[in-house]
Amino acid sequence: MPIPVTIADDSMMSRKVVRRALPADWDIEITEVTNGKEALEAVEAGKADVLFLDLTMPELDGFGVLSYLNEHKTKTIVIVISADIQPEAKKLVDKLGAFRFLHKPLNSEQLSQALTDVGLI
């Protein structure tokens, strides 16, 4: 049975980069969303056992998504992929329960290592 995965980023190009970096043999069903509100809807609909999350998005940013997921104790595995290089952002992401913080531009080796570390591949 495929693992439900959601890619949340307002940039279509960034979503494509994440999609292409995913292991080709990984049995997943991908949902793409463009803002934090849609990301939470995907989680609530069971479409995000794994969530690749950008921090800067319209309507609800990645920090808001992480706060909601943390407060509601969801089992979603969140991997943040962001161009934000501020140490404070990394600390807050860690505090809010993200599994990993990966910097843009993303490469497939970083992503594969994160997925291996969490036991998904």
C-alpha positions in Angstrom: 0.0 0.0 0.0 1.5 3.4 -1.0 2.5 5.8 1.7 0.6 9.1 1.5 3.0 12.0 1.0 2.2 15.7 0.7 4.5 18.3 -0.7 3.6 21.8 0.6 5.2 24.7 -1.2 3.8 27.7 -3.0 6.5 27.4 -5.7 5.6 25.0 -8.4 9.3 24.7 -9.3 10.2 23.8 -5.7 7.5 21.1 -5.6 8.9 19.7 -8.8 12.4 19.6 -7.3 11.1 17.7 -4.3 9.2 15.3 -6.5 12.3 14.6 -8.6 14.5 14.1 -5.5 12.3 11.4 -4.1 13.6 7.8 -4.5 12.1 6.3 -7.8 11.3 3.0 -6.1 9.5 4.5 -3.1 5.9 3.3 -3.1 4.1 6.6 -2.4 1.0 8.6 -3.4 1.9 12.3 -3.8 -0.4 15.2 -3.1 0.8 18.7 -3.8 -0.5 21.8 -2.1 0.4 25.5 -2.3 -0.2 26.8 1.3 -0.3 25.8 4.9 -4.1 25.7 5.0 -4.2 23.1 2.2 -1.4 21.2 4.0 -3.5 20.8 7.1 -6.4 19.7 5.0 -4.2 17.0 3.4 -3.1 15.9 6.9 -6.7 15.7 8.1 -7.8 13.8 4.9 -5.1 11.1 5.5 -2.9 12.3 2.6 0.2 13.2 4.6 1.8 10.4 6.6 4.9 12.3 5.4 4.8 16.1 4.8 7.5 18.0 3.0 6.9 21.5 4.2 8.2 24.9 3.1 8.2 27.6 5.8 7.2 30.6 3.7 3.7 30.1 2.2 0.5 32.2 1.9 -2.6 31.8 4.1 -0.7 29.8 6.8 3.0 29.5 7.0 5.0 26.4 7.8 5.5 27.5 11.4 1.7 27.6 11.8 1.3 24.2 10.3 4.0 22.8 12.6 2.3 24.4 15.6 -1.0 22.9 14.7 0.5 19.4 14.2 2.4 19.7 17.5 -0.7 20.8 19.4 -2.9 18.1 18.0 -0.2 15.4 18.4 -0.4 14.1 14.9 1.8 11.2 13.7 2.7 13.0 10.5 6.5 12.9 9.8 7.5 16.5 8.8 10.6 17.3 6.8 11.0 21.0 6.4 12.6 22.2 3.1 13.3 25.9 3.2 15.6 28.6 2.0 15.4 30.2 5.4 18.9 30.0 6.9 18.2 31.8 10.2 19.4 29.8 13.2 16.2 30.9 15.0 14.1 29.3 12.3 15.9 26.0 12.7 15.5 26.1 16.5 11.8 26.8 16.2 11.3 24.1 13.6 13.0 21.6 15.9 11.0 22.8 18.9 7.7 22.3 17.0 8.6 18.7 16.2 9.9 18.6 12.6 12.0 15.5 11.9 14.5 17.3 9.8 15.3 20.7 8.4 16.8 20.6 4.8 18.0 23.7 3.0 17.0 24.7 -0.5 18.3 24.0 -3.0 17.4 20.4 -2.2 19.5 17.5 -3.4 18.4 13.9 -3.6 21.2 12.7 -1.3 20.0 14.9 1.5 16.4 13.8 1.1 17.3 10.1 0.8 19.4 10.4 4.0 16.5 12.0 5.9 14.1 9.3 4.7 16.6 6.6 5.7 17.1 8.1 9.1 13.3 8.1 9.8 13.1 4.5 8.6 10.9 5.2 5.5 13.3 3.8 2.9 
